[in-house]
């Protein structure tokens, strides 16, 4: 079984949103999977587990510290959502340090800049700073959009809610990059 760990030591970065998008993509394409919620807030309303799961998507809490290194050691794909704010910088660096110290040599790392605004200098500066980090990672972006909030309120993936929208297209690019890292073919919407 492959483990996809969604982590950041800060809350509000989009861990649950991204976990849900990945898990629902796997479900839509009949990949035996599990969505595991380690966040005590219980943001994922419907965690699930197939008995013969090939992939586990693990949503962590922002405050998870003690066992985070162990989860990193046992994961094949690491996804770190972040936002381009001053408050996100230090937790992001702490999270990346834990990953660098504990990750498997063959694991893949994705950093997802959530709520990205291509026309805002601060978003672009943050994106360029991420690209210059001395960390081997794929950098992905998701735009800020109320469609993510509306889909979540209906307990849907944005790909089910508004599949032709620009945010859904960005989500599909992210999901497919992670699926490919797991050795699973692309989802086509």
HELIX and SHEET records of a PDB file:
HELIX    1   1 UNK A   15  UNK A   28  1                                  14    
HELIX    2   2 UNK A   68  UNK A   73  1                                   6    
HELIX    3   3 UNK A   86  UNK A  102  1                                  17    
HELIX    4   4 UNK A  121  UNK A  132  1                                  12    
HELIX    5   5 UNK A  146  UNK A  153  1                                   8    
HELIX    6   6 UNK A  158  UNK A  161  1                                   4    
HELIX    7   7 UNK A  166  UNK A  181  1                                  16    
SHEET    1   A 7 UNK A  48  UNK A  49  0                                        
SHEET    2   A 7 UNK A  33  UNK A  37 -1                                        
SHEET    3   A 7 UNK A  55  UNK A  59  1                                        
SHEET    4   A 7 UNK A   2  UNK A   6  1                                        
SHEET    5   A 7 UNK A  77  UNK A  82  1                                        
SHEET    6   A 7 UNK A 108  UNK A 116  1                                        
SHEET    7   A 7 UNK A 138  UNK A 143  1                                        
END                                                                             
